[in-house]
């Protein structure tokens, strides 16, 4: 892939999105025809590198209200690195979490729309960069680590109702697609897909996995099958997992669904919840992406602890 062009000029805060969303059919056709898009990396690590305090339960979503310029700057860093897709800061944003900060429903909806607008502005002047509105799992909004366990004791209908409000707000800002990401179990995947369907937006469905199972312990083959036959799902795969788990997951996802795969693992470092810090050395070799691509991955990037330099290296490694 060619290197990205020079950084685009800044767009004043509050300006309307510079580029309309890409047509859904165009994106599906691009991926089905073998086109490859490089995703960005971890938003939280880039914000931390910019000096942001992410200790709040709202995590990166706090900055939507308190310092949105930092989020735009983080997105711009990934545009400079060559990312073709920016994932918004809505992952941990929910009405319940905002309410605990005294933010009402109308303002919370505006903040979810802002998450899309910030990414769109960061991509201003860079034709072809798409914006994926992040829809994280129910557990992410709880901020207690339960997104890596799933099985919250809620029904599919309960979860669909929860996600519908967030998805509708983000969709109102016209992202190019929805990133249903870090999904821990099949019930939540079904709920998220139900909630997303009325928007008419294309989606990717991405599970967080451990080996050949979801974090809730279900076989990935069964999890991927949820996306089979759904026209709105343009890709299915894994994120927020160890790099070693990506290739077998990509092979399985494409075999089960017949769709392109999405793959964006963590750096390979491990989070120590007691010490509240990352341990070990990174194991994400950008060269691994060539095998992912050969096996059907068409949306490829990084998740936690993957920064702009690795995204640049992934771009260079891919055709």
Residue, then its C-alpha position, 0 to 999 in steps of 0.5 A: x500500500x502507498x504511504x498516506x498523504x500529508x496531514x489534512x488541515x484542522x477543521x474548527x470544532x462544531x463544523x459539520x462532517x466534511x464527508x458524507x457516509x459511504x454507500x453501504x453497498x459500495x463498502x460491501x462490494x469493496x470487501x467482497x471483491x478483495x479490497x483491504x482496509x486498514x483499521x486504526x489502533x487502540x484509542x486509549x493508548x494513544x490518548x494516554x500517550x497524549x497525556x490524558x487521564x483515563x482513570x474515570x469509569x467512563x474511560x475514553x468516553x469522558x473526553x467526549x464531554x471534557x476534552x473532545x479535542x484530544x479525541x480528534x487529535x488521537x484520530x488524526x494520529x491514526x490518519x497520519x499513520x495510514x488508517x483507512x477506518x477510524x473507530x469512534x470513541x463510543x465504545x464505553x459510552x452509554x446513557x447509564x454511565x453518563x447519568x452517573x456523571x449528571x449528564x441527561x439523556x439529550x446531552x448524552x445523545x449529543x455526545x454519542x453523535x459527537x463521537x462520530x463527528x470527531x472522527x469525521x473531522x479528523x479525516x477531513x481532506x483525506x478521501x476514502x477514510x471511513x468512520x465506524x461507530x463503535x458499539x461496545x458490549x453491555x459489560x463495557x458500560x458497567x466498567x467492571x471487566x464483565x465484557x470479558x465474561x459476558x452472560x450478564x443474566x439479561x435476555x436478548x431482548x433486554x440487551x437489544x433494548x439497551x443497545x438500540x438507544x446507543x446505536x440510534x444516537x450514533x447512527x444519527x450522525x451518519x457513520x459509514x458503518x457500525x463496529x459491533x466490537x469486543x462481543x463476549x457471547x452469542x446472546x449479545x451478538x444477536x441482540x446487537x444485530x437486532x438493534x442495528x438492523x433498523x439503521x440500514x447501516x452496514x456492520x462488522x461483528x467482532x468477538x473477543x475470544x480466547x483460543x477457539x471460544x468466545x470469552x463466555x466459553x462458546x465455540x467460535x463456530x457457533x458465534x460466527x454463524x450468527x452473522x451468516x445470511x445477514x446482508x448488513x454484516x460486511x465482515x465478521x471476526x475477532x478483536x481484543x484478543x491475543x495475536x496468536x488467536x487471530x489466524x485460526x479465527x479468521x479461517x473459521x469466520x470465513x468458512x462459516x459465514x462466507x464473508x470477509x473477516x475483520x481482525x484487530x488483536x491486542x499487542x500481546x501484552x497482558x493486563x494485570x488487574x491487581x497491579x493495574x498495569x500491562x505486563x510482558x512484551x508485545x507479540x503482534x508482528x505486523x508481518x502476521x497480517x499477510x497470513x490473515x489477509x491470505x485467509x480472508x481478512x479484509x479489515x485489519x488493524x489493532x486494538x489495546x496497546x497498538x499504536x500508530x507506528x504499528x498501524x503504519x507497519x500493518x499498512x506496509x505489510x498488506x497488499 
